[in-house]
């Protein structure tokens, strides 16, 4: 009887131990599952963070490249705005951005026969760029434009201003011819003859002198 009770006790105790072990195993499995799930989440979060870091690094690089390009372009634009030291038909000086284009556009107006527009453009250039190395040329063509527009007084004044300001400019001999032609058209033939004679005497080896001689011959 005692043996049967002892065996029964041992069996019950063994079952309890088994149950404890079973519960412990279940808890361990649950803990392992939770740990595994947590580890997976950490991996996902880590991967997400890594992706965000890579995106931030790319954005930083893109921004750095954009700023580099911007400053390069800005520097180029600023350099273009800086006066450029140039020489135009013997006249040296600083040329601002837009000077050459303005002069060339005015000259195109003259060459295309749009005299009123050329007159306006050359006058604007002379006013806007008073120390430009293109100034004597602008005044030279302004005088010729005014002559073509039959504004002889203005043509003479423009031509004389070139001679006064740039007496050694290569356009001066021909500028005197513009004065002489304007004087002829204005009815000042005596003055025109003096001007033509001056050209022939002062610039004997020039084309301007040949032109002056031919004009003078027609006046006699």
C-alpha positions as CSV (number, residue, x, y, z in Angstrom):
1,X,0.0,0.0,0.0
2,X,2.8,2.3,0.9
3,X,4.6,1.4,-2.2
4,X,1.6,2.3,-4.3
5,X,1.2,5.6,-2.6
6,X,4.8,6.4,-3.0
7,X,4.6,5.6,-6.7
8,X,1.6,7.7,-7.0
9,X,3.4,10.6,-5.3
10,X,6.4,10.2,-7.4
11,X,4.2,10.2,-10.6
12,X,2.3,13.3,-9.5
13,X,5.5,15.1,-8.6
14,X,7.0,14.1,-11.9
15,X,3.9,15.4,-13.7
16,X,4.3,18.7,-11.8
17,X,7.9,18.9,-12.9
18,X,6.9,18.2,-16.4
19,X,4.3,20.8,-16.3
20,X,6.8,23.3,-14.9
21,X,9.2,22.4,-17.6
22,X,6.5,22.6,-20.2
23,X,5.4,26.1,-19.0
24,X,9.1,27.1,-18.8
25,X,9.6,25.9,-22.4
26,X,6.5,27.7,-23.6
27,X,7.7,30.9,-21.8
28,X,11.1,30.5,-23.3
29,X,9.7,30.0,-26.8
30,X,7.5,33.0,-26.3
31,X,10.4,35.0,-25.2
32,X,12.5,33.8,-28.1
33,X,9.6,34.7,-30.5
34,X,9.3,38.1,-28.9
35,X,13.0,38.6,-29.1
36,X,13.1,37.4,-32.7
37,X,10.2,39.8,-33.5
38,X,11.9,42.6,-31.7
39,X,15.1,41.8,-33.6
40,X,13.3,41.9,-36.9
41,X,11.8,45.2,-36.0
42,X,15.2,46.5,-35.1
43,X,16.6,45.3,-38.4
44,X,13.7,47.0,-40.2
45,X,14.3,50.2,-38.3
46,X,18.0,50.0,-38.8
47,X,17.5,49.5,-42.6
48,X,15.0,52.4,-42.6
49,X,17.5,54.6,-40.8
50,X,20.3,53.5,-43.1
51,X,18.1,54.4,-46.1
52,X,17.3,57.8,-44.6
53,X,21.0,58.4,-43.9
54,X,21.8,57.5,-47.5
55,X,19.1,59.8,-48.7
56,X,20.4,62.6,-46.5
57,X,23.9,62.0,-47.8
58,X,22.7,62.1,-51.4
59,X,20.7,65.3,-50.7
60,X,23.8,66.8,-49.1
61,X,25.9,65.9,-52.1
62,X,23.2,67.2,-54.5
63,X,23.0,70.5,-52.5
64,X,26.8,70.7,-52.4
65,X,27.0,70.2,-56.2
66,X,24.2,72.7,-56.8
67,X,25.9,75.3,-54.6
68,X,29.2,74.7,-56.4
69,X,27.6,75.2,-59.8
70,X,25.7,78.2,-58.6
71,X,28.9,79.9,-57.3
72,X,30.8,79.1,-60.4
73,X,28.0,80.6,-62.5
74,X,27.8,83.6,-60.2
75,X,31.5,84.1,-60.4
76,X,31.4,84.0,-64.2
77,X,28.6,86.5,-64.3
78,X,30.5,88.8,-61.9
79,X,33.6,88.5,-64.0
80,X,31.5,89.5,-67.1
81,X,30.3,92.6,-65.1
82,X,33.8,93.6,-64.4
83,X,35.2,96.2,-66.8
84,X,37.4,94.7,-69.4
85,X,40.5,96.5,-70.6
86,X,40.4,96.6,-74.4
87,X,41.8,98.5,-77.3
88,X,39.6,99.7,-80.2
89,X,41.4,101.4,-83.1
90,X,44.2,102.6,-80.9
91,X,42.0,103.7,-78.1
92,X,42.5,101.8,-74.8
93,X,40.0,101.8,-72.0
94,X,37.7,99.8,-69.8
95,X,34.7,98.3,-71.5
96,X,31.6,97.5,-69.5
97,X,29.2,94.7,-70.1
98,X,26.9,95.7,-73.0
99,X,29.1,98.4,-74.5
100,X,30.2,96.4,-77.5
101,X,26.8,95.0,-78.1
102,X,25.2,98.5,-77.9
103,X,27.7,99.9,-80.3
104,X,27.3,97.1,-82.8
105,X,23.5,97.2,-82.6
106,X,23.6,101.0,-83.4
107,X,26.0,100.4,-86.3
108,X,23.7,97.7,-87.7
109,X,20.8,100.1,-87.6
110,X,22.9,102.6,-89.7
111,X,24.0,99.8,-92.1
112,X,20.4,98.7,-92.5
113,X,19.4,102.2,-93.4
114,X,17.3,102.8,-90.3
115,X,18.7,106.2,-89.8
116,X,16.3,107.5,-87.1
117,X,16.9,104.4,-85.0
118,X,20.7,104.6,-85.6
119,X,20.7,108.3,-84.6
120,X,18.8,107.5,-81.4
121,X,21.0,104.4,-80.6
122,X,24.3,106.3,-81.2
123,X,23.2,109.3,-79.1
124,X,22.2,106.9,-76.3
125,X,25.5,105.2,-76.5
126,X,27.5,108.5,-76.3
127,X,25.4,109.5,-73.3
128,X,25.6,106.2,-71.5
129,X,29.3,105.4,-72.1
130,X,31.2,108.8,-72.1
131,X,34.6,107.2,-71.6
132,X,34.2,104.0,-73.7
133,X,37.0,103.0,-76.1
134,X,34.2,102.7,-78.6
135,X,33.2,106.4,-78.1
136,X,35.1,107.9,-81.0
137,X,33.7,105.3,-83.4
138,X,30.2,105.9,-82.0
139,X,30.6,109.6,-82.6
140,X,32.0,109.1,-86.0
141,X,29.0,107.1,-87.1
142,X,26.7,109.4,-85.3
143,X,28.1,112.3,-87.4
144,X,27.6,110.3,-90.6
145,X,24.1,109.4,-89.5
146,X,23.2,113.0,-88.8
147,X,24.7,114.0,-92.2
148,X,22.5,111.3,-93.9
149,X,19.5,112.7,-92.0
150,X,20.4,116.2,-93.4
151,X,21.0,117.5,-89.9
152,X,24.2,119.2,-91.0
153,X,24.7,121.4,-88.0
154,X,24.5,118.4,-85.6
155,X,26.8,116.4,-87.9
156,X,29.5,119.1,-87.8
157,X,29.2,119.4,-84.0
158,X,29.6,115.6,-83.6
159,X,32.5,115.5,-86.0
160,X,34.3,118.4,-84.3
161,X,33.9,116.7,-80.9
162,X,35.7,113.7,-82.1
163,X,38.6,115.8,-83.4
164,X,38.8,117.8,-80.2
165,X,38.7,114.7,-77.9
166,X,40.7,112.3,-80.1
167,X,42.9,114.4,-82.4
168,X,45.2,111.4,-83.2
169,X,42.4,108.9,-83.9
170,X,42.7,107.2,-87.3
171,X,39.2,108.3,-88.2
172,X,40.0,112.0,-87.9
173,X,41.0,112.6,-91.5
174,X,37.7,111.1,-92.8
175,X,35.9,113.0,-90.0
176,X,37.0,116.2,-91.6
177,X,35.4,115.0,-94.9
178,X,32.1,114.6,-93.0
179,X,32.5,118.2,-91.9
180,X,33.3,119.4,-95.4
181,X,30.4,117.6,-96.9
182,X,28.0,119.0,-94.2
183,X,29.3,122.5,-94.9
184,X,28.7,122.0,-98.6
185,X,25.2,120.8,-98.1
186,X,24.6,123.7,-95.6
187,X,25.7,126.2,-98.2
188,X,29.0,127.0,-96.5
189,X,31.1,126.4,-99.6
190,X,33.9,128.7,-98.5
191,X,34.3,126.9,-95.3
192,X,34.1,123.5,-97.1
193,X,37.0,124.5,-99.4
194,X,39.1,125.4,-96.4
195,X,38.3,122.1,-94.7
196,X,39.1,120.1,-97.8
197,X,42.3,122.0,-98.3
198,X,43.3,121.3,-94.7
199,X,42.7,117.6,-95.2
200,X,44.8,117.5,-98.4
201,X,47.6,119.4,-96.7
202,X,47.6,117.7,-93.3
203,X,46.9,114.1,-94.4
204,X,48.4,113.9,-97.9
205,X,49.0,110.1,-98.0
206,X,45.5,109.1,-96.8
207,X,42.4,108.0,-98.7
208,X,40.6,110.9,-97.0
209,X,43.0,113.3,-98.8
210,X,42.1,111.6,-102.2
211,X,38.4,112.0,-101.4
212,X,38.9,115.6,-100.4
213,X,40.7,116.4,-103.6
214,X,38.0,114.9,-105.7
215,X,35.3,116.8,-103.8
216,X,37.3,120.0,-104.0
217,X,37.7,119.6,-107.8
218,X,33.9,119.5,-108.1
219,X,33.5,122.7,-106.2
220,X,35.7,124.7,-108.6
